[in-house]
Amino acid sequence: MNYFPKVAAICTILALNGCSWDDSANSVEKPEKKSWQSSTSISVINNDNVQFVSSLPESTPNRELLVESWDSYRRRFIQRDGRVIDYEASDRSTSEGQAYAMLRAVLIDDSATFALTLNWGENNLRRLEDGKPVDSLWAWKWGRKSDGSWGSIDDNFASDGDIDAITALILASRRWNRPEYLELAKTKLKDLWKYSTVVAQDKRYLLPGPKAAFVKDSSSIILNPSYFAPYAFRLFAQVDSERDWLSLVDSSYEVLEDSRRISAVNLPSDWVVLDAKTGEYKSLPNDSLLSSAYSFDAFRVWWRIALDASWFNSSRARNYLESSIGHPLKLWQEKSTIPARINLEGKALVNYEATSQYAMLYAASRLIQPSLAEELLEKKLLPQYQQEVWDDNEAYYTQNLAWLGLLSPSAIPPKLLQSN
């Protein structure tokens, strides 16, 4: 399979920023049938006919809102065959979108929607060559091609989507006693390790995608801090003893802790460059199509690290949050607003806000500053929820981050996080 490094890197950031490039949300075609079909045994149910009943504990904060918004998301954004549609980006589908749906489905105990979205991903996003899978990872982008047909547009993978999908598979195997989900997760773990990690200075790092795209030369490695999911790597270690997934926990925190130094206010960046020879971190050049600003990718760092603190009682996670989240919370206390993009000097790059950022900050601040978290909820998150959606009914990225940020970690049954 041929890879084009610059294109792969550009595509990956566009996928994760949830950028709006096209407003064509009204004409959505059904997926083409593929010559190859997944060998995973999955029972598919028409999503329109599924009566969803949540099993979230009654004590879960914002329970009714979470149940309602998930049911609304299923109806608005998930096609009957399981395809998750990003209306803000030419009705495309992405590995990220399928994985978010799977993760949300297992967290709220919706086995039917989980099976639908997994099945669609396996049958439409697998990376093929001559009609045969080259690995078990998912192509990141699927949509309308230049000739008008629908199919995979970019066969490169974005590792965050695969990480979230594998995490969901492991949790689903435990929640619903589905061993085939665990076997699929293990298959994907082998390929994720092989194709999306690299060793530098005797340490292994998670890459955002194919090596050809992100290992530019013998010394420069492009990394995305928002892809690092220590809680997921701990789960991976529980089910795959052949690979040292806990080493990725250590390297993830190393990158997060050290790369924030390129910011005058200790913020994580969307993208950073690791000098593999010196171990130093640098921002990307100003003329790069990738940015080292704090923006829509970096928001997710707060949520991912908060999960590690909550699910696995990680002191390193809590320490990172306490020492890194200060600037945006200070902006909130001083101005009651936080810009959606902030440069390395801590200055606003735009004059608009992002509901997705407030949701991710809420997930982290409820652990370290609960009273401030409550302010974010009451003033920025609940008011933006109208008619069963956040912001507007095409805001795919916002729906996912808002929901994931609001879901209390305590709503997760402990057995899902424990190895059998």
C-alpha positions in Angstrom: 0.0 0.0 0.0 1.4 3.4 -1.0 1.5 6.2 1.6 2.0 9.9 1.0 3.4 11.4 4.2 2.2 15.0 3.9 -1.2 13.9 2.7 -1.6 11.4 5.5 -0.6 13.9 8.2 -2.9 16.6 6.8 -5.8 14.1 6.6 -5.4 13.0 10.1 -5.6 16.4 11.7 -8.6 17.3 9.6 -10.3 14.1 10.8 -9.7 14.9 14.4 -10.5 18.6 14.4 -14.0 17.9 13.3 -13.7 20.8 10.9 -16.6 22.1 8.9 -15.8 22.0 5.2 -19.1 21.5 3.6 -22.7 21.9 4.6 -24.2 19.2 2.3 -26.2 17.4 5.0 -29.4 16.5 3.1 -28.4 13.8 0.5 -26.9 10.8 2.1 -26.4 7.6 0.0 -26.2 4.1 1.4 -22.8 2.5 1.4 -21.6 0.3 -1.4 -21.5 -3.4 -0.9 -17.9 -4.7 -0.5 -16.6 -7.8 -2.1 -15.0 -8.6 1.3 -17.0 -9.1 4.4 -15.9 -9.3 8.1 -15.5 -12.8 9.5 -16.6 -11.4 12.9 -20.0 -12.9 13.8 -22.2 -9.8 14.5 -26.0 -9.8 14.7 -27.2 -6.6 12.9 -30.4 -4.9 13.9 -32.2 -2.1 12.1 -31.4 0.9 14.2 -34.8 2.6 13.5 -36.6 -0.3 15.1 -34.5 -0.6 18.3 -36.1 0.7 21.5 -33.2 1.9 23.5 -33.3 1.6 27.3 -30.4 2.9 29.3 -28.9 0.9 32.2 -27.0 4.0 33.6 -27.3 4.0 37.4 -30.1 6.3 38.6 -27.5 8.2 40.6 -25.5 9.2 37.5 -25.3 13.0 37.2 -27.3 14.3 34.2 -28.6 10.8 33.6 -31.8 11.9 31.7 -29.8 14.3 29.5 -27.2 11.6 28.6 -29.9 9.0 27.8 -31.9 11.5 25.7 -28.9 12.9 23.8 -27.5 9.4 23.0 -30.9 8.3 21.7 -31.1 11.5 19.6 -27.5 10.9 18.3 -28.4 7.4 17.2 -31.4 8.7 15.2 -29.7 11.8 13.7 -26.1 10.6 13.0 -26.2 6.9 12.7 -27.6 5.4 9.5 -29.7 2.3 9.5 -26.8 0.1 8.5 -24.5 1.5 11.2 -22.7 4.2 9.3 -21.9 7.3 11.5 -22.3 10.5 9.3 -20.4 13.7 9.8 -22.8 16.2 8.2 -20.4 19.1 8.6 -17.8 17.5 6.3 -19.5 16.4 3.1 -21.4 13.6 4.8 -18.3 11.6 5.3 -17.7 8.8 7.8 -14.5 8.3 9.7 -12.8 5.7 11.9 -13.1 8.2 14.7 -16.8 8.5 14.3 -17.4 4.7 14.3 -15.2 4.3 17.3 -16.9 7.1 19.3 -20.3 5.5 18.6 -19.0 2.1 19.8 -17.4 3.6 22.9 -20.6 5.5 23.8 -22.8 2.4 23.1 -20.9 0.2 25.4 -20.7 2.8 28.2 -24.4 3.2 28.1 -25.1 -0.5 27.5 -26.6 -0.3 24.0 -25.5 -3.6 22.5 -27.6 -3.2 19.3 -26.0 0.1 18.2 -22.6 -1.2 19.2 -23.0 -4.2 16.8 -24.3 -2.0 14.0 -21.5 0.5 14.1 -18.8 -2.1 14.5 -20.2 -4.2 11.6 -20.2 -1.1 9.3 -16.7 -0.3 10.2 -15.4 -3.8 9.7 -17.1 -4.1 6.3 -16.3 -0.7 4.9 -13.2 0.8 6.6 -10.9 -2.2 6.4 -7.7 -1.3 4.5 -7.8 -3.5 1.4 -5.3 -4.3 -1.4 -6.5 -6.3 -4.4 -9.8 -6.9 -2.4 -8.1 -8.4 0.6 -7.3 -6.9 4.0 -3.8 -5.8 4.6 -4.3 -5.5 8.3 -7.1 -5.2 10.8 -6.9 -1.4 11.3 -9.5 1.0 9.8 -9.0 3.5 7.0 -9.7 6.9 8.5 -11.9 8.4 5.8 -14.9 7.1 3.8 -17.2 9.2 1.7 -18.2 10.4 -1.8 -15.3 9.9 -4.3 -14.6 12.3 -7.2 -16.5 10.0 -9.6 -19.6 10.2 -7.4 -19.4 6.7 -6.0 -19.0 6.1 -2.2 -16.2 4.3 -0.6 -12.8 4.6 1.2 -11.2 8.0 0.3 -8.0 7.7 2.3 -6.7 4.2 3.3 -4.3 5.6 5.9 -5.3 4.9 9.5 -5.6 7.4 12.4 -4.5 5.5 15.5 -6.9 7.3 17.9 -9.8 5.8 16.1 -8.4 2.3 16.4 -7.5 2.9 20.0 -11.0 3.9 20.9 -12.5 1.0 18.9 -10.2 -1.5 20.6 -11.1 -0.1 24.0 -14.8 -0.4 23.2 -14.3 -4.0 22.0 -12.6 -5.0 25.3 -15.3 -3.4 27.4 -18.0 -4.9 25.2 -16.6 -8.4 25.5 -16.8 -8.0 29.3 -20.2 -6.2 29.5 -22.1 -8.6 27.2 -19.9 -11.8 27.5 -18.9 -11.7 23.9 -15.6 -13.5 23.5 -15.5 -12.8 19.7 -15.2 -9.0 20.5 -12.1 -9.8 22.6 -10.6 -11.8 19.9 -11.1 -9.0 17.4 -9.5 -6.6 19.8 -6.5 -8.8 20.2 -6.1 -9.0 16.4 -6.3 -5.2 16.1 -3.8 -4.8 19.0 -1.1 -6.8 17.1 -1.5 -4.5 14.1 -1.7 -1.3 16.1 1.6 -2.2 17.8 3.3 -3.2 14.5 2.2 -0.2 12.4 1.6 2.6 14.8 4.4 2.5 17.4 8.1 3.4 17.0 11.2 3.1 19.2 13.4 6.1 19.7 16.1 6.4 22.4 15.1 3.0 23.8 11.5 4.2 24.3 8.4 3.2 22.4 6.0 5.9 21.3 2.5 5.9 19.9 2.4 7.4 16.4 -0.8 9.1 15.0 -0.7 6.9 12.0 1.6 5.1 9.5 5.3 5.5 10.1 5.8 6.8 6.6 3.6 9.8 7.5 4.9 10.7 10.9 8.6 9.6 11.1 10.0 12.2 8.8 13.6 11.2 9.0 16.0 9.5 11.5 15.5 12.3 14.0 12.1 13.9 13.7 8.9 12.2 14.9 5.5 14.0 14.7 3.2 13.2 17.7 -0.3 14.1 18.7 -0.7 14.4 22.5 -4.5 14.0 22.3 -4.1 10.4 21.0 -2.3 9.3 24.1 -4.8 7.2 26.2 -3.0 5.7 29.2 -6.3 4.1 30.5 -6.6 2.3 27.2 -3.0 1.1 27.3 -3.7 -0.3 30.8 -6.7 -2.2 29.4 -4.6 -3.5 26.5 -2.0 -4.8 28.9 -4.7 -6.8 30.6 -5.6 -8.8 27.5 -2.3 -8.8 25.5 0.8 -10.0 27.4 2.9 -10.3 24.3 3.4 -6.6 23.9 4.6 -4.1 26.6 1.6 -1.7 26.5 2.5 -0.3 29.8 5.6 1.2 28.2 3.2 3.4 26.2 1.7 4.6 29.5 5.1 5.9 30.5 6.0 7.4 27.2 2.6 9.1 26.9 3.1 10.9 30.2 6.6 11.7 29.2 5.5 13.4 26.0 2.6 15.2 27.7 4.8 16.5 30.6 7.8 17.5 28.5 6.1 18.8 25.3 4.0 21.3 27.3 7.2 23.2 27.9 7.0 24.6 24.4 4.0 26.5 25.6 4.6 29.5 27.9 1.4 28.5 29.8 2.0 24.7 29.9 -0.9 23.8 27.5 -0.8 20.7 25.4 -0.5 21.2 21.7 -2.4 19.7 18.8 0.8 18.5 17.3 4.5 18.4 18.4 7.8 17.2 17.0 10.1 15.0 19.0 13.8 15.2 18.2 14.7 11.5 18.5 18.4 12.2 18.9 18.2 14.9 21.7 14.8 14.0 23.2 13.7 17.6 22.9 10.3 18.7 21.8 9.7 21.5 19.2 6.7 23.2 17.7 5.9 22.6 14.1 7.1 25.3 11.7 4.8 28.2 11.0 4.4 27.2 7.4 3.4 23.6 8.3 -0.1 22.5 7.6 -0.2 21.0 11.1 -0.3 23.3 14.1 1.3 23.3 17.6 -1.5 25.5 18.9 -3.8 24.4 21.7 -7.0 23.7 19.8 -9.7 21.1 18.9 -7.3 18.1 19.0 -5.7 19.1 22.3 -9.0 19.5 24.1 -9.2 15.8 24.3 -6.1 15.5 26.5 -8.1 16.6 29.5 -10.7 13.9 29.0 -8.3 11.1 28.3 -6.1 11.9 31.3 -9.1 12.4 33.5 -10.2 8.8 32.6 -6.8 7.4 33.7 -7.2 9.3 37.0 -10.7 8.1 37.5 -10.6 4.5 36.2 -7.1 3.5 37.4 -6.5 6.0 40.2 -3.4 7.3 38.5 -1.5 9.8 40.6 0.5 10.8 37.5 -2.7 11.7 35.7 -4.0 13.8 38.5 -0.6 15.6 38.8 -0.6 16.3 35.1 -4.1 17.8 35.2 -3.3 19.9 38.3 -0.1 21.3 36.7 -1.4 21.8 33.2 -5.0 23.0 33.3 -4.3 26.3 35.1 -4.3 28.7 32.1 -7.8 27.9 30.7 -9.3 27.8 34.2 -7.7 31.2 34.9 -9.2 32.6 31.8 -12.5 31.3 32.9 -12.3 32.9 36.3 -11.2 36.2 34.9 -13.3 36.5 31.8 -16.0 33.7 32.0 -14.9 32.7 28.5 -12.2 30.5 27.0 -11.2 30.9 23.3 -11.3 27.8 21.1 -7.7 28.2 19.9 -4.7 29.5 22.0 -1.2 29.9 20.7 2.1 28.9 22.5 2.3 32.3 24.2 -1.1 31.8 25.8 -2.9 34.3 23.5 -6.2 33.8 21.9 -6.1 33.0 18.2 -9.8 33.3 17.7 -12.7 35.1 19.3 -15.1 32.2 19.5 -15.6 29.4 22.0 -16.1 25.7 21.7 -18.6 23.6 23.5 -16.4 20.6 23.0 -13.6 22.3 24.9 -15.8 23.1 27.8 -16.9 19.5 28.0 -13.4 18.2 28.1 -12.4 20.8 30.7 -15.4 19.8 32.7 -14.3 16.1 32.7 -10.9 17.2 34.2 -11.9 20.0 36.5 -14.5 18.0 38.3 -11.6 15.9 39.7 -9.5 18.9 40.8 -11.8 21.9 41.1 -15.4 20.6 41.4 -17.0 24.0 42.0 -15.5 25.4 38.8 -16.6 22.3 36.9 -20.1 23.0 38.1 -19.9 26.6 36.7 -18.8 25.2 33.3 -21.7 22.8 33.4 -24.3 25.4 34.3 -23.1 28.3 32.2 -21.6 26.7 29.1 -22.8 23.1 28.7 -26.4 22.9 29.8 -27.4 26.1 28.0 -26.0 24.8 24.7 -28.1 21.7 24.9 -31.4 22.5 23.0 -33.8 20.1 21.3 -31.7 17.0 22.2 -28.4 18.3 20.7 -25.5 20.5 21.6 -25.0 23.6 19.4 -26.8 22.4 16.3 -28.0 19.2 14.7 -25.1 18.8 12.4 -22.3 19.3 15.0 -21.0 15.7 15.0 -17.8 16.3 16.9 -19.4 18.4 19.5 -22.1 15.8 20.2 -19.4 13.2 21.0 -17.1 15.3 23.1 -19.9 16.9 25.0 -21.5 13.5 25.9 -18.2 11.8 26.7 -17.1 14.7 28.9 -20.4 14.8 30.8 -20.5 11.1 31.5 -19.3 10.4 35.1 -16.6 7.8 35.3 -18.5 6.4 38.3 -21.3 5.3 35.9 -18.9 2.6 34.5 -19.3 -0.8 36.2 -16.0 -1.7 37.9 -16.0 -5.2 36.4 -15.5 -3.7 32.9 -12.1 -2.3 34.0 -10.9 -5.5 35.7 -9.1 -8.3 33.9 -10.7 -11.7 34.2 
